[in-house]
Amino acid sequence: QQQVKQSPQSLIVQKGGISIINCAYENTAFDYFPWYQQFPGKGPALLIAIRPDVSEKKEGRFTISFNKSAKQFSLHIMDSQPGDSATYFCAARDNQAGTALIFGKGTTLSVSS
Amino acid sequence: DGGITQSPKYLFRKEGQNVTLSCEQNLNHDAMYWYRQDPGQGLRLIYYSQIVNDFQKGDIAEGYSVSREKKESFPLTVTSAQKNPTAFYLCASRPTGVSPQPQHFGDGTRLSIL
């Protein structure tokens, strides 16, 4: 059973556009929501993370929006660049089940120049 | 440079063979994790360890085994009982204490069947 649902599976955006990836969850015990970026043949790298007591967090061109009541959070990439082409994973931590993360299935982003 | 080193980068397994994937970290992190990544499936947790000499099963532990004899090392053995071992295996570590803390990943080992 998938505890973190991520969409879309793939996304094509023009250079300079906004990329938006959405995630939804059901478990109210989740208390930490990171986003990871992964390039082919490499391990995921932490991009940005948020806690549920914050509705938005911005780091450079990357913003997480968090809606606690709807149990949804999203990643916005402003001014998308070809170098942003990668696979993005949202994740959540269950504070009642150890320290491992539960990952969404990933979104493959392609930014066309 | 501090980081997580996984070796080998590519590994081939014959039928009925056990193989061991190495994961070493010099970040002084207490917790370590093994994930399996399949196309379109995200990352699924195999095993994790929060302290030396202790580890817990994740969601897909069947056919795998681990050990945690040293803080910096968390090897994963893919046994012959794992019937579909072809995947990209990722090791991660995380400091404990003040939580939450992000997990840091190695660059993975790609395992294939001969």
gemmi code that builds the backbone of each chain (N, CA, C; Angstrom):
import gemmi

chains = {
    "A": [
        ("GLN", (0.863, -1.177, 0.000), (0.000, 0.000, 0.000), (0.895, 1.221, 0.000)),
        ("GLN", (0.581, 2.100, -0.927), (1.423, 3.261, -1.125), (0.996, 4.348, -0.153)),
        ("GLN", (1.906, 4.811, 0.698), (1.543, 5.782, 1.709), (1.800, 7.207, 1.278)),
        ("VAL", (2.622, 7.400, 0.255), (2.872, 8.720, -0.295), (2.629, 8.625, -1.799)),
        ("LYS", (1.630, 9.345, -2.271), (1.268, 9.283, -3.682), (1.813, 10.522, -4.385)),
        ("GLN", (2.583, 10.298, -5.439), (3.257, 11.386, -6.148), (2.750, 11.465, -7.572)),
        ("SER", (2.571, 12.688, -8.052), (2.137, 12.892, -9.431), (2.683, 14.218, -9.959)),
        ("PRO", (2.887, 14.330, -11.268), (2.721, 13.296, -12.280), (3.919, 12.354, -12.304)),
        ("GLN", (3.817, 11.298, -13.052), (4.922, 10.363, -13.196), (6.042, 10.978, -14.036)),
        ("SER", (5.657, 11.773, -15.037), (6.646, 12.465, -15.859), (6.124, 13.847, -16.211)),
        ("LEU", (7.066, 14.739, -16.504), (6.713, 16.142, -16.711), (7.695, 16.742, -17.704)),
        ("ILE", (7.173, 17.444, -18.689), (8.014, 18.159, -19.640), (7.682, 19.642, -19.537)),
        ("VAL", (8.705, 20.442, -19.315), (8.530, 21.880, -19.113), (9.525, 22.618, -20.010)),
        ("GLN", (9.103, 23.740, -20.523), (10.028, 24.548, -21.318), (10.948, 25.332, -20.400)),
        ("LYS", (12.123, 25.597, -20.908), (13.096, 26.399, -20.168), (12.464, 27.724, -19.744)),
        ("GLY", (12.640, 28.057, -18.475), (12.081, 29.285, -17.923), (10.693, 29.110, -17.327)),
        ("GLY", (10.087, 27.958, -17.543), (8.756, 27.692, -17.020), (8.775, 27.225, -15.574)),
        ("ILE", (7.590, 26.972, -15.045), (7.454, 26.496, -13.663), (7.127, 25.001, -13.681)),
        ("SER", (7.884, 24.239, -12.926), (7.623, 22.805, -12.777), (6.920, 22.600, -11.438)),
        ("ILE", (5.841, 21.826, -11.463), (5.088, 21.572, -10.236), (4.885, 20.066, -10.075)),
        ("ILE", (5.292, 19.552, -8.928), (5.144, 18.132, -8.613), (4.360, 18.038, -7.301)),
        ("ASN", (3.386, 17.162, -7.288), (2.489, 17.073, -6.141), (2.609, 15.741, -5.407)),
        ("CYS", (2.424, 15.782, -4.105), (2.390, 14.572, -3.291), (1.248, 14.653, -2.288)),
        ("ALA", (0.695, 13.492, -1.968), (-0.392, 13.409, -1.001), (-0.132, 12.247, -0.060)),
        ("TYR", (-0.611, 12.378, 1.162), (-0.405, 11.335, 2.158), (-1.641, 11.207, 3.026)),
        ("GLU", (-1.715, 10.099, 3.774), (-2.848, 9.858, 4.656), (-2.448, 9.810, 6.127)),
        ("ASN", (-1.228, 9.390, 6.393), (-0.798, 9.124, 7.761), (-0.489, 10.425, 8.509)),
        ("THR", (-1.268, 10.719, 9.522), (-1.067, 11.970, 10.269), (0.147, 11.916, 11.190)),
        ("ALA", (0.793, 10.750, 11.286), (2.013, 10.630, 12.089), (3.249, 11.115, 11.327)),
        ("PHE", (3.107, 11.413, 10.055), (4.244, 11.934, 9.286), (4.598, 13.324, 9.817)),
        ("ASP", (5.907, 13.558, 10.071), (6.290, 14.831, 10.671), (7.437, 15.527, 9.957)),
        ("TYR", (7.836, 15.029, 8.808), (8.975, 15.624, 8.096), (8.841, 15.218, 6.641)),
        ("PHE", (8.984, 16.209, 5.742), (8.699, 15.964, 4.336), (9.842, 16.512, 3.479)),
        ("PRO", (10.791, 15.660, 3.101), (11.885, 16.112, 2.245), (11.603, 15.825, 0.776)),
        ("TRP", (12.265, 16.573, -0.075), (12.291, 16.303, -1.507), (13.728, 15.981, -1.905)),
        ("TYR", (13.860, 14.955, -2.741), (15.170, 14.550, -3.224), (15.218, 14.669, -4.741)),
        ("GLN", (16.420, 14.974, -5.239), (16.689, 15.067, -6.674), (17.688, 13.974, -7.026)),
        ("GLN", (17.407, 13.242, -8.095), (18.299, 12.165, -8.480), (18.629, 12.234, -9.966)),
        ("PHE", (19.925, 12.229, -10.257), (20.392, 12.152, -11.638), (20.731, 10.696, -11.962)),
        ("PRO", (20.683, 10.328, -13.252), (20.928, 8.927, -13.627), (22.254, 8.399, -13.098)),
        ("GLY", (22.215, 7.204, -12.509), (23.418, 6.567, -12.010), (23.946, 7.123, -10.702)),
        ("LYS", (23.196, 8.031, -10.096), (23.612, 8.654, -8.842), (22.583, 8.401, -7.757)),
        ("GLY", (23.000, 8.594, -6.510), (22.052, 8.504, -5.423), (21.253, 9.786, -5.290)),
        ("PRO", (20.088, 9.707, -4.648), (19.286, 10.921, -4.439), (20.017, 11.913, -3.540)),
        ("ALA", (19.820, 13.181, -3.819), (20.405, 14.247, -3.011), (19.283, 15.116, -2.461)),
        ("LEU", (19.380, 15.458, -1.185), (18.348, 16.294, -0.565), (18.296, 17.650, -1.244)),
        ("LEU", (17.074, 18.040, -1.609), (16.865, 19.318, -2.274), (16.341, 20.361, -1.297)),
        ("ILE", (15.283, 20.025, -0.617), (14.621, 20.932, 0.307), (13.682, 20.090, 1.168)),
        ("ALA", (13.409, 20.552, 2.389), (12.538, 19.788, 3.281), (11.669, 20.743, 4.090)),
        ("ILE", (10.548, 20.227, 4.598), (9.629, 21.052, 5.363), (9.028, 20.243, 6.489)),
        ("ARG", (8.650, 20.920, 7.549), (7.915, 20.306, 8.641), (6.466, 20.781, 8.571)),
        ("PRO", (5.521, 20.040, 9.109), (4.096, 20.345, 8.925), (3.609, 21.605, 9.643)),
        ("ASP", (4.446, 22.208, 10.477), (4.025, 23.448, 11.136), (4.341, 24.676, 10.290)),
        ("VAL", (4.849, 24.450, 9.074), (5.193, 25.533, 8.158), (4.408, 25.330, 6.863)),
        ("SER", (3.849, 26.381, 6.293), (3.036, 26.226, 5.087), (3.841, 26.392, 3.796)),
        ("GLU", (4.988, 27.026, 3.895), (5.803, 27.225, 2.699), (7.260, 27.405, 3.084)),
        ("LYS", (8.134, 26.850, 2.239), (9.569, 27.042, 2.435), (10.202, 27.234, 1.081)),
        ("LYS", (11.054, 28.261, 0.992), (11.679, 28.596, -0.281), (13.188, 28.577, -0.134)),
        ("GLU", (13.839, 27.949, -1.111), (15.298, 27.973, -1.178), (15.693, 28.179, -2.632)),
        ("GLY", (16.081, 29.403, -2.943), (16.439, 29.722, -4.313), (15.242, 29.585, -5.229)),
        ("ARG", (15.366, 28.767, -6.276), (14.268, 28.579, -7.228), (13.296, 27.487, -6.783)),
        ("PHE", (13.565, 26.839, -5.676), (12.762, 25.709, -5.214), (11.893, 26.113, -4.028)),
        ("THR", (10.607, 25.788, -4.108), (9.656, 26.113, -3.053), (8.817, 24.879, -2.743)),
        ("ILE", (8.653, 24.606, -1.441), (7.687, 23.591, -1.016), (6.469, 24.333, -0.481)),
        ("SER", (5.290, 23.919, -0.956), (4.035, 24.387, -0.390), (3.405, 23.223, 0.358)),
        ("PHE", (2.933, 23.473, 1.568), (2.416, 22.402, 2.420), (1.009, 22.749, 2.893)),
        ("ASN", (0.069, 21.836, 2.668), (-1.319, 22.014, 3.100), (-1.648, 20.895, 4.074)),
        ("LYS", (-1.543, 21.185, 5.360), (-1.714, 20.147, 6.380), (-3.135, 19.593, 6.389)),
        ("SER", (-4.126, 20.454, 6.248), (-5.514, 19.992, 6.317), (-5.857, 19.071, 5.145)),
        ("ALA", (-5.282, 19.351, 3.989), (-5.528, 18.518, 2.810), (-4.569, 17.349, 2.718)),
        ("LYS", (-3.555, 17.335, 3.579), (-2.513, 16.296, 3.557), (-1.851, 16.236, 2.184)),
        ("GLN", (-1.460, 17.404, 1.716), (-0.806, 17.502, 0.418), (0.381, 18.448, 0.519)),
        ("PHE", (1.398, 18.162, -0.278), (2.521, 19.085, -0.380), (3.075, 19.017, -1.797)),
        ("SER", (3.671, 20.103, -2.218), (4.115, 20.185, -3.599), (5.457, 20.899, -3.699)),
        ("LEU", (6.162, 20.563, -4.774), (7.442, 21.200, -5.087), (7.243, 22.061, -6.323)),
        ("HIS", (7.643, 23.313, -6.210), (7.600, 24.224, -7.346), (9.036, 24.581, -7.723)),
        ("ILE", (9.370, 24.424, -8.982), (10.687, 24.836, -9.477), (10.461, 26.015, -10.415)),
        ("MET", (10.883, 27.181, -9.984), (10.718, 28.396, -10.792), (11.851, 28.501, -11.798)),
        ("ASP", (11.551, 29.163, -12.934), (12.578, 29.393, -13.954), (13.341, 28.090, -14.239)),
        ("SER", (12.615, 27.057, -14.580), (13.213, 25.734, -14.777), (14.304, 25.777, -15.848)),
        ("GLN", (15.383, 25.062, -15.583), (16.542, 25.029, -16.462), (16.820, 23.597, -16.931)),
        ("PRO", (17.472, 23.437, -18.091), (17.806, 22.078, -18.547), (18.577, 21.270, -17.503)),
        ("GLY", (19.386, 21.917, -16.699), (20.126, 21.228, -15.642), (19.245, 20.705, -14.528)),
        ("ASP", (17.976, 21.119, -14.505), (17.033, 20.597, -13.511), (16.446, 19.257, -13.945)),
        ("SER", (16.707, 18.852, -15.173), (16.190, 17.582, -15.689), (16.742, 16.438, -14.847)),
        ("ALA", (15.844, 15.753, -14.158), (16.222, 14.721, -13.195), (14.936, 14.037, -12.719)),
        ("THR", (15.108, 13.078, -11.833), (13.952, 12.460, -11.187), (13.830, 13.034, -9.781)),
        ("TYR", (12.622, 13.410, -9.413), (12.364, 14.015, -8.116), (11.477, 13.097, -7.287)),
        ("PHE", (11.856, 12.931, -6.035), (11.100, 12.096, -5.108), (10.639, 12.931, -3.926)),
        ("CYS", (9.373, 12.822, -3.589), (8.935, 13.334, -2.300), (9.022, 12.185, -1.300)),
        ("ALA", (9.096, 12.520, -0.041), (9.198, 11.500, 0.997), (8.549, 12.026, 2.269)),
        ("ALA", (8.314, 11.109, 3.191), (7.737, 11.482, 4.476), (8.306, 10.578, 5.553)),
        ("ARG", (8.422, 11.134, 6.746), (8.921, 10.359, 7.874), (7.795, 10.112, 8.856)),
        ("ASP", (7.633, 8.834, 9.256), (6.636, 8.456, 10.243), (7.302, 8.469, 11.607)),
        ("ASN", (6.938, 9.403, 12.446), (7.636, 9.519, 13.736), (7.243, 8.423, 14.717)),
        ("GLN", (6.316, 7.575, 14.326), (5.937, 6.457, 15.187), (6.478, 5.133, 14.682)),
        ("ALA", (7.264, 5.167, 13.631), (7.742, 3.917, 13.017), (9.215, 4.012, 12.687)),
        ("GLY", (10.005, 4.442, 13.631), (11.425, 4.503, 13.365), (11.787, 5.735, 12.560)),
        ("THR", (12.959, 5.692, 11.940), (13.480, 6.896, 11.303), (13.579, 6.792, 9.793)),
        ("ALA", (13.100, 5.708, 9.219), (13.202, 5.553, 7.778), (12.195, 6.446, 7.074)),
        ("LEU", (12.476, 6.761, 5.823), (11.588, 7.576, 5.013), (10.718, 6.696, 4.123)),
        ("ILE", (9.518, 7.184, 3.842), (8.632, 6.550, 2.883), (8.611, 7.442, 1.654)),
        ("PHE", (8.946, 6.857, 0.498), (9.112, 7.643, -0.710), (7.929, 7.521, -1.654)),
        ("GLY", (7.654, 8.604, -2.375), (6.779, 8.516, -3.524), (7.493, 7.795, -4.656)),
        ("LYS", (6.771, 7.526, -5.736), (7.348, 6.744, -6.819), (8.199, 7.559, -7.779)),
        ("GLY", (8.237, 8.848, -7.601), (9.127, 9.667, -8.402), (8.468, 10.328, -9.598)),
        ("THR", (9.034, 11.467, -9.985), (8.621, 12.214, -11.167), (9.846, 12.504, -12.006)),
        ("THR", (9.798, 12.105, -13.261), (10.910, 12.399, -14.168), (10.627, 13.717, -14.867)),
        ("LEU", (11.471, 14.701, -14.605), (11.313, 16.036, -15.169), (12.284, 16.222, -16.331)),
        ("SER", (11.759, 16.684, -17.436), (12.597, 17.058, -18.579), (12.340, 18.521, -18.888)),
        ("VAL", (13.387, 19.311, -18.903), (13.271, 20.726, -19.223), (13.883, 20.929, -20.599)),
        ("SER", (13.040, 21.344, -21.523), (13.506, 21.499, -22.901), (14.050, 22.902, -23.114)),
        ("SER", (15.122, 22.960, -23.895), (15.729, 24.257, -24.166), (15.224, 24.800, -25.510)),
    ],
    "B": [
        ("ASP", (37.134, 14.150, 2.327), (35.731, 14.455, 2.094), (34.848, 13.459, 2.830)),
        ("GLY", (33.829, 13.971, 3.550), (32.906, 13.076, 4.220), (31.852, 12.602, 3.256)),
        ("GLY", (31.443, 11.341, 3.425), (30.415, 10.845, 2.536), (30.139, 9.383, 2.739)),
        ("ILE", (29.333, 8.848, 1.828), (28.957, 7.440, 1.849), (29.517, 6.782, 0.597)),
        ("THR", (30.245, 5.706, 0.782), (30.853, 4.997, -0.337), (30.210, 3.633, -0.498)),
        ("GLN", (29.659, 3.390, -1.651), (29.091, 2.089, -1.962), (29.970, 1.402, -3.004)),
        ("SER", (30.193, 0.121, -2.788), (30.968, -0.645, -3.764), (30.468, -2.073, -3.824)),
        ("PRO", (30.626, -2.710, -5.008), (31.070, -2.097, -6.252), (29.958, -1.261, -6.880)),
        ("LYS", (30.263, -0.574, -7.946), (29.247, 0.216, -8.638), (28.329, -0.706, -9.443)),
        ("TYR", (28.911, -1.760, -10.024), (28.147, -2.766, -10.778), (28.496, -4.145, -10.224)),
        ("LEU", (27.496, -5.019, -10.154), (27.703, -6.356, -9.606), (26.816, -7.326, -10.356)),
        ("PHE", (27.377, -8.497, -10.642), (26.622, -9.509, -11.348), (26.524, -10.751, -10.480)),
        ("ARG", (25.347, -11.333, -10.447), (25.126, -12.507, -9.602), (24.708, -13.692, -10.455)),
        ("LYS", (25.291, -14.834, -10.150), (24.872, -16.062, -10.804), (23.731, -16.682, -10.016)),
        ("GLU", (22.989, -17.558, -10.652), (21.899, -18.251, -9.978), (22.429, -19.012, -8.765)),
        ("GLY", (21.719, -18.892, -7.628), (22.102, -19.631, -6.434), (23.250, -19.036, -5.645)),
        ("GLN", (23.698, -17.877, -6.054), (24.863, -17.263, -5.413), (24.433, -16.162, -4.456)),
        ("ASN", (25.125, -16.061, -3.333), (24.946, -14.902, -2.452), (25.961, -13.839, -2.846)),
        ("VAL", (25.562, -12.585, -2.794), (26.497, -11.500, -3.056), (26.354, -10.450, -1.967)),
        ("THR", (27.447, -9.769, -1.657), (27.435, -8.757, -0.605), (27.790, -7.391, -1.178)),
        ("LEU", (26.945, -6.417, -0.853), (27.150, -5.032, -1.263), (27.719, -4.259, -0.077)),
        ("SER", (28.731, -3.472, -0.349), (29.403, -2.740, 0.713), (28.858, -1.320, 0.834)),
        ("CYS", (28.761, -0.839, 2.068), (28.392, 0.543, 2.346), (29.233, 1.029, 3.519)),
        ("GLU", (30.015, 2.070, 3.279), (30.874, 2.650, 4.307), (30.617, 4.155, 4.379)),
        ("GLN", (30.519, 4.680, 5.604), (30.326, 6.124, 5.763), (31.321, 6.677, 6.779)),
        ("ASN", (31.806, 7.875, 6.491), (32.728, 8.544, 7.419), (32.116, 9.838, 7.946)),
        ("LEU", (30.793, 9.839, 8.020), (30.050, 11.011, 8.503), (29.763, 10.940, 10.000)),
        ("ASN", (30.169, 9.836, 10.625), (29.896, 9.598, 12.045), (28.391, 9.535, 12.336)),
        ("HIS", (27.633, 9.061, 11.362), (26.189, 8.932, 11.543), (25.860, 7.631, 12.266)),
        ("ASP", (24.860, 7.702, 13.142), (24.454, 6.507, 13.877), (23.559, 5.586, 13.046)),
        ("ALA", (22.626, 6.176, 12.308), (21.629, 5.378, 11.591), (22.061, 5.136, 10.145)),
        ("MET", (21.812, 3.917, 9.683), (22.103, 3.570, 8.298), (20.948, 2.773, 7.725)),
        ("TYR", (20.783, 2.861, 6.391), (19.617, 2.293, 5.712), (20.030, 1.657, 4.386)),
        ("TRP", (19.255, 0.653, 3.974), (19.365, 0.093, 2.633), (18.007, 0.193, 1.955)),
        ("TYR", (18.037, 0.732, 0.723), (16.844, 0.831, -0.098), (17.087, 0.105, -1.416)),
        ("ARG", (15.989, -0.340, -1.973), (16.025, -0.918, -3.308), (15.227, 0.012, -4.217)),
        ("GLN", (15.782, 0.286, -5.411), (15.089, 1.150, -6.365), (14.857, 0.386, -7.661)),
        ("ASP", (13.617, 0.286, -8.051), (13.221, -0.296, -9.319), (12.555, 0.783, -10.160)),
        ("PRO", (12.655, 0.700, -11.482), (12.054, 1.730, -12.343), (10.576, 1.952, -12.018)),
        ("GLY", (10.197, 3.197, -11.795), (8.808, 3.532, -11.543), (8.281, 3.122, -10.178)),
        ("GLN", (9.179, 2.637, -9.297), (8.722, 2.147, -7.983), (9.203, 2.993, -6.817)),
        ("GLY", (9.972, 4.001, -7.064), (10.501, 4.760, -5.940), (11.542, 3.955, -5.187)),
        ("LEU", (11.771, 4.308, -3.947), (12.735, 3.624, -3.096), (11.977, 2.851, -2.039)),
        ("ARG", (12.323, 1.601, -1.881), (11.676, 0.761, -0.877), (12.697, 0.287, 0.146)),
        ("LEU", (12.331, 0.347, 1.406), (13.245, 0.077, 2.500), (13.448, -1.410, 2.699)),
        ("ILE", (14.728, -1.839, 2.732), (15.053, -3.244, 2.942), (15.359, -3.502, 4.421)),
        ("TYR", (16.344, -2.800, 4.958), (16.749, -2.913, 6.360), (17.237, -1.554, 6.832)),
        ("TYR", (17.199, -1.362, 8.143), (17.832, -0.186, 8.705), (18.409, -0.502, 10.071)),
        ("SER", (19.360, 0.327, 10.456), (20.050, 0.142, 11.731), (20.222, 1.511, 12.378)),
        ("GLN", (19.808, 1.619, 13.638), (19.929, 2.900, 14.335), (21.139, 2.927, 15.269)),
        ("ILE", (21.737, 1.748, 15.473), (22.881, 1.678, 16.374), (23.669, 0.412, 16.058)),
        ("VAL", (24.928, 0.409, 16.423), (25.769, -0.766, 16.187), (25.166, -2.001, 16.839)),
        ("ASN", (25.277, -3.132, 16.130), (24.797, -4.436, 16.608), (23.282, -4.523, 16.738)),
        ("ASP", (22.574, -3.638, 16.073), (21.119, -3.693, 16.071), (20.596, -3.262, 14.713)),
        ("PHE", (19.587, -3.988, 14.180), (18.986, -3.606, 12.909), (17.564, -4.151, 12.848)),
        ("GLN", (16.763, -3.526, 11.995), (15.360, -3.904, 11.855), (15.020, -4.130, 10.392)),
        ("LYS", (14.051, -5.003, 10.155), (13.574, -5.257, 8.807), (12.741, -4.083, 8.320)),
        ("GLY", (12.889, -3.815, 7.027), (12.031, -2.842, 6.379), (10.882, -3.544, 5.689)),
        ("ASP", (10.356, -2.913, 4.656), (9.165, -3.431, 3.978), (9.426, -4.643, 3.101)),
        ("ILE", (10.674, -4.777, 2.605), (10.962, -5.856, 1.653), (12.223, -6.615, 2.053)),
        ("ALA", (12.323, -7.065, 3.293), (13.535, -7.695, 3.823), (13.752, -9.140, 3.357)),
        ("GLU", (12.713, -9.785, 2.866), (12.847, -11.200, 2.506), (13.898, -11.409, 1.413)),
        ("GLY", (14.838, -12.340, 1.680), (15.884, -12.622, 0.716), (17.134, -11.776, 0.900)),
        ("TYR", (17.128, -10.934, 1.923), (18.279, -10.070, 2.219), (18.727, -10.276, 3.663)),
        ("SER", (19.995, -9.990, 3.936), (20.475, -9.973, 5.310), (21.503, -8.854, 5.453)),
        ("VAL", (21.668, -8.374, 6.690), (22.604, -7.289, 6.967), (23.366, -7.588, 8.258)),
        ("SER", (24.407, -6.799, 8.484), (25.112, -6.816, 9.760), (25.540, -5.390, 10.069)),
        ("ARG", (25.750, -5.107, 11.348), (26.209, -3.776, 11.741), (27.184, -3.954, 12.903)),
        ("GLU", (28.377, -4.390, 12.549), (29.418, -4.636, 13.543), (30.216, -3.378, 13.859)),
        ("LYS", (30.230, -2.439, 12.932), (30.945, -1.182, 13.125), (30.023, -0.024, 12.762)),
        ("LYS", (30.229, 1.098, 13.387), (29.365, 2.251, 13.147), (29.421, 2.686, 11.687)),
        ("GLU", (30.597, 2.601, 11.083), (30.763, 3.147, 9.753), (30.395, 2.179, 8.638)),
        ("SER", (30.027, 0.941, 8.949), (29.830, -0.064, 7.920), (28.490, -0.777, 8.077)),
        ("PHE", (27.792, -0.991, 6.946), (26.473, -1.639, 6.978), (26.321, -2.459, 5.694)),
        ("PRO", (26.983, -3.602, 5.598), (26.913, -4.395, 4.372), (25.578, -5.114, 4.207)),
        ("LEU", (25.175, -5.255, 2.969), (23.920, -5.937, 2.610), (24.255, -7.187, 1.802)),
        ("THR", (23.721, -8.325, 2.225), (23.885, -9.561, 1.466), (22.575, -9.896, 0.767)),
        ("VAL", (22.677, -10.086, -0.536), (21.530, -10.519, -1.323), (21.668, -12.034, -1.454)),
        ("THR", (20.775, -12.756, -0.841), (20.896, -14.208, -0.808), (20.218, -14.849, -2.016)),
        ("SER", (20.453, -16.128, -2.189), (19.845, -16.862, -3.300), (18.328, -16.964, -3.132)),
        ("ALA", (17.837, -16.660, -1.932), (16.391, -16.687, -1.695), (15.681, -15.499, -2.327)),
        ("GLN", (16.443, -14.472, -2.689), (15.858, -13.295, -3.348), (15.755, -13.631, -4.834)),
        ("LYS", (14.555, -13.901, -5.294), (14.355, -14.413, -6.652), (14.395, -13.344, -7.733)),
        ("ASN", (14.251, -12.100, -7.349), (14.281, -11.018, -8.326), (15.227, -9.923, -7.851)),
        ("PRO", (16.523, -10.191, -7.831), (17.453, -9.248, -7.212), (17.899, -8.097, -8.107)),
        ("THR", (17.568, -8.147, -9.392), (18.031, -7.108, -10.309), (17.414, -5.771, -9.930)),
        ("ALA", (18.238, -4.822, -9.528), (17.761, -3.519, -9.069), (18.959, -2.623, -8.786)),
        ("PHE", (18.656, -1.386, -8.464), (19.649, -0.405, -8.031), (19.531, -0.300, -6.516)),
        ("TYR", (20.628, -0.577, -5.814), (20.601, -0.608, -4.357), (21.280, 0.639, -3.800)),
        ("LEU", (20.582, 1.298, -2.909), (21.066, 2.546, -2.330), (21.219, 2.433, -0.821)),
        ("CYS", (22.352, 2.909, -0.342), (22.633, 2.965, 1.086), (22.533, 4.415, 1.531)),
        ("ALA", (22.025, 4.634, 2.715), (21.897, 5.988, 3.247), (22.280, 6.000, 4.715)),
        ("SER", (22.603, 7.184, 5.214), (22.884, 7.329, 6.637), (22.298, 8.647, 7.134)),
        ("ARG", (22.167, 8.725, 8.445), (21.530, 9.907, 9.041), (22.040, 10.064, 10.464)),
        ("PRO", (22.322, 11.274, 10.884), (22.688, 11.458, 12.294), (21.452, 11.329, 13.157)),
        ("THR", (21.591, 10.845, 14.352), (20.483, 10.817, 15.298), (20.705, 11.909, 16.328)),
        ("GLY", (19.764, 12.068, 17.227), (19.847, 13.141, 18.205), (18.722, 14.112, 17.937)),
        ("VAL", (19.086, 15.312, 17.478), (18.069, 16.323, 17.193), (17.377, 15.940, 15.890)),
        ("SER", (16.121, 15.672, 15.940), (15.422, 15.222, 14.739), (14.444, 16.285, 14.283)),
        ("PRO", (13.980, 16.245, 13.048), (14.418, 15.281, 12.053), (15.682, 15.721, 11.332)),
        ("GLN", (16.424, 14.779, 10.877), (17.641, 15.028, 10.129), (17.537, 14.332, 8.777)),
        ("PRO", (18.061, 14.953, 7.717), (17.944, 14.343, 6.394), (18.838, 13.127, 6.248)),
        ("GLN", (18.410, 12.216, 5.417), (19.242, 11.079, 5.058), (20.149, 11.478, 3.895)),
        ("HIS", (21.385, 10.981, 3.962), (22.356, 11.207, 2.907), (22.594, 9.876, 2.204)),
        ("PHE", (22.624, 9.909, 0.880), (22.724, 8.685, 0.102), (24.089, 8.511, -0.550)),
        ("GLY", (24.474, 7.235, -0.733), (25.593, 6.904, -1.581), (25.149, 6.888, -3.034)),
        ("ASP", (26.059, 6.550, -3.940), (25.756, 6.556, -5.366), (25.319, 5.208, -5.908)),
        ("GLY", (25.064, 4.263, -5.022), (24.383, 3.047, -5.415), (25.238, 1.961, -6.002)),
        ("THR", (24.673, 0.745, -5.969), (25.230, -0.425, -6.639), (24.144, -1.002, -7.521)),
        ("ARG", (24.485, -1.215, -8.783), (23.509, -1.825, -9.706), (23.807, -3.310, -9.796)),
        ("LEU", (22.830, -4.110, -9.386), (22.981, -5.566, -9.367), (22.193, -6.175, -10.517)),
        ("SER", (22.846, -7.057, -11.242), (22.201, -7.737, -12.367), (22.442, -9.237, -12.265)),
        ("ILE", (21.565, -9.994, -12.902), (21.676, -11.455, -12.908), (22.337, -11.921, -14.186)),
        ("LEU", (23.318, -12.825, -14.042), (23.973, -13.378, -15.220), (23.138, -14.516, -15.807)),
    ],
}
model = gemmi.Model(1)
for chain_id, residues in chains.items():
    chain = gemmi.Chain(chain_id)
    for i, (resn, *xyz) in enumerate(residues, 1):
        res = gemmi.Residue()
        res.name, res.seqid = resn, gemmi.SeqId(i, " ")
        for name, pos in zip(("N", "CA", "C"), xyz):
            atom = gemmi.Atom()
            atom.name, atom.element = name, gemmi.Element(name[0])
            atom.pos, atom.b_iso = gemmi.Position(*pos), 0.0
            res.add_atom(atom)
        chain.add_residue(res)
    model.add_chain(chain)
structure = gemmi.Structure()
structure.add_model(model)
structure.setup_entities()
